[in-house]
């Protein structure tokens, strides 16, 4: 069943789960180093765990996305993969904070904490692609950027908390905070289930189409380039703002959120792929300009324009992928993209951690955006091809 208009109830369910995912990652990133140090581990172990988690994400996301496509074809729902991932993630998330209360730093059982942390992140990777793939069921293809803008809005708003509200979150204590994250995730998933009931299965005897290898290469290339550009951009901003990094990054994240909905609506009129390409090129140019600004006026105006351009990029990537892949392979297509993005973050943390040269950060960020734009430009020749 194809949507002829945006079905906002379904969109609200997808947005609720996306918000709960972002909230869980904010809580996890703030508490993990402290939990590790409570058990006698080095704080740097948190970075190693994140590298492992993102590497596993690169494998899990395409698999779970592909399996959800098969589930949708046979059962008319992606719920089995979503339910499995959410139950595992909520359970592991509830368990994590208890290690500091019941396990001594000298106990061999302390190694259970990093293991459970990796298992939690792996469970989170199981259901993201199946959930976001539901956009295809709730939104006609031409209006996908509008629906995706809601995801960008809530992701940036909640993600911005990590820059200024960390003391408030930490003061609540790990038991309450992790329990809150788990129940928010479970509640959002129940709500998603209510507003996205199964539909009648169609073409259950047919083999799901393969995604052409050229499309796979494009999606992987864009995923890696976007992952690196995002890290270089945020790291460059943090270096530029110095002691005011938290406030500066908060402001930039809020600008990304503010511009998400206008960018989504504008993409409907001018074409999402072309807007994404233009946003990548403009962000690459402004990145060099903003982070070398010597006046407050140039910094403020440049940052606003860069946030507008980059918001159109972040907002348009999911519709871009969904436009490229066959409709029945939405889960796999998104899984390939998210997997490539996660793999890029893993390698970034491995090779570029500690890179504190502002000029080099901005140059590499701009290059990453140009590379992403190159792949998007190539995709223009395929976007009108019937699938």
C-alpha positions, 0 to 999 in steps of 0.5 A, spaced: 500 500 500 503 506 497 501 513 501 498 518 497 499 523 502 503 524 508 500 520 513 502 524 519 500 519 525 505 514 522 511 519 521 510 521 528 511 514 530 517 513 526 520 520 529 518 518 536 523 512 535 528 516 532 528 521 538 528 515 543 534 512 539 538 519 539 536 520 547 539 513 548 546 515 545 546 521 548 545 518 555 550 512 553 556 517 551 555 521 557 555 515 562 560 510 559 566 513 561 564 514 568 562 507 568 568 504 566 572 508 570 568 506 576 570 499 575 578 501 574 578 501 566 581 507 563 577 512 560 580 511 553 577 504 553 570 508 551 573 510 545 576 503 543 569 500 545 565 506 540 570 503 534 568 496 535 561 498 536 561 502 529 565 497 526 559 492 528 554 497 525 557 496 518 555 489 518 549 489 522 545 494 519 545 491 512 543 485 514 537 487 519 535 492 513 535 486 508 531 481 513 526 487 514 525 487 507 523 480 507 519 480 513 515 486 510 514 482 503 511 476 507 508 479 513 506 486 511 510 488 517 517 490 519 515 489 526 519 482 528 526 485 527 524 492 530 521 488 536 527 484 537 532 489 537 528 494 541 527 488 547 534 487 546 537 494 547 532 496 552 534 490 556 542 491 555 540 499 557 537 497 563 543 492 565 549 497 564 548 502 570 548 496 575 555 494 574 558 500 578 553 498 584 555 490 584 561 489 581 568 490 584 574 494 580 578 488 582 573 482 579 574 479 573 566 480 572 568 487 570 569 485 563 562 484 562 561 491 562 564 493 555 561 486 553 554 488 555 556 495 552 557 492 545 551 488 545 547 494 546 550 498 541 549 492 536 542 491 538 540 498 537 543 497 530 538 491 528 532 496 528 534 503 526 534 501 518 527 497 519 524 503 522 526 509 518 524 504 512 517 505 514 517 512 511 516 509 504 509 506 507 507 513 510 510 518 505 509 518 497 516 519 494 516 526 492 514 528 499 520 524 503 524 530 504 518 533 508 518 527 512 525 526 513 525 533 516 522 531 522 527 526 523 532 531 522 529 536 527 528 531 533 535 528 532 538 535 532 534 538 538 535 532 542 542 531 540 544 538 542 543 536 550 549 533 550 553 540 549 550 543 555 545 539 559 550 534 561 551 536 568 543 535 569 543 528 566 549 526 570 546 529 576 540 525 575 544 518 576 545 512 572 540 508 574 534 513 573 537 516 567 538 509 563 531 506 566 528 513 563 532 511 556 529 504 556 522 506 557 522 511 552 524 507 547 519 501 549 514 506 549 516 509 542 516 503 539 509 501 542 506 507 539 509 506 532 506 499 532 499 502 534 500 507 528 503 502 523 499 496 523 501 490 518 498 491 511 496 485 507 502 482 504 504 482 496 508 478 491 510 473 497 512 468 492 517 473 488 524 474 489 526 481 492 530 485 487 537 486 487 540 493 488 545 494 482 552 494 484 553 501 481 547 503 486 551 500 492 557 503 490 554 510 490 550 509 497 557 506 500 561 512 498 556 517 500 555 514 507 563 514 508 564 521 505 558 524 510 560 520 516 567 523 515 565 530 513 560 530 519 566 528 524 571 533 521 566 539 521 564 538 528 571 537 530 573 543 527 568 547 530 570 545 537 577 547 535 575 554 533 570 555 539 575 553 544 573 554 551 566 556 548 565 549 544 559 547 548 555 553 547 558 554 539 556 546 538 549 547 541 548 553 537 550 550 530 546 544 532 540 548 534 541 551 527 541 545 523 534 543 527 531 550 525 533 549 518 531 542 517 523 543 516 524 549 511 530 545 507 525 539 507 519 543 504 524 546 499 527 540 497 520 538 494 520 544 489 527 544 487 529 536 487 532 533 493 538 530 489 540 537 486 539 540 493 543 535 497 549 536 491 548 544 492 548 543 500 554 539 500 558 544 495 556 550 499 558 547 506 565 545 503 566 552 501 563 555 507 567 551 512 573 554 510 570 561 510 567 560 517 573 557 520 578 562 518 573 568 520 576 574 523 570 578 525 564 576 529 559 578 523 563 573 518 562 568 523 555 569 525 553 570 518 557 564 515 555 559 520 547 561 519 549 559 512 553 553 513 548 550 518 542 552 512 546 548 507 548 542 511 541 541 514 539 540 507 545 535 506 543 531 513 535 532 511 536 529 504 540 523 505 535 518 507 530 520 501 536 520 497 537 513 498 530 511 498 530 514 491 536 510 489 534 503 491 528 499 489 521 500 493 521 493 496 529 494 498 528 500 502 531 497 508 537 494 505 538 500 502 538 504 508 542 499 512 547 499 507 548 507 508 547 507 515 553 501 515 557 505 511 556 511 515 558 507 522 564 504 518 566 511 517 566 513 524 569 507 526 575 508 522 575 516 523 576 514 531 581 509 529 586 514 524 584 521 526 583 521 533 587 527 536 587 531 530 587 538 533 590 542 527 584 547 525 586 548 518 587 540 516 580 539 519 577 544 515 581 542 509 579 534 510 572 536 511 571 540 505 574 534 501 570 529 504 564 533 502 566 534 495 567 527 494 560 526 497 558 531 492 561 527 486 557 520 488 551 524 488 552 528 482 553 521 479 547 518 481 543 524 477 543 519 471 540 514 475 534 517 479 529 517 473 530 510 471 524 506 473 525 501 478 
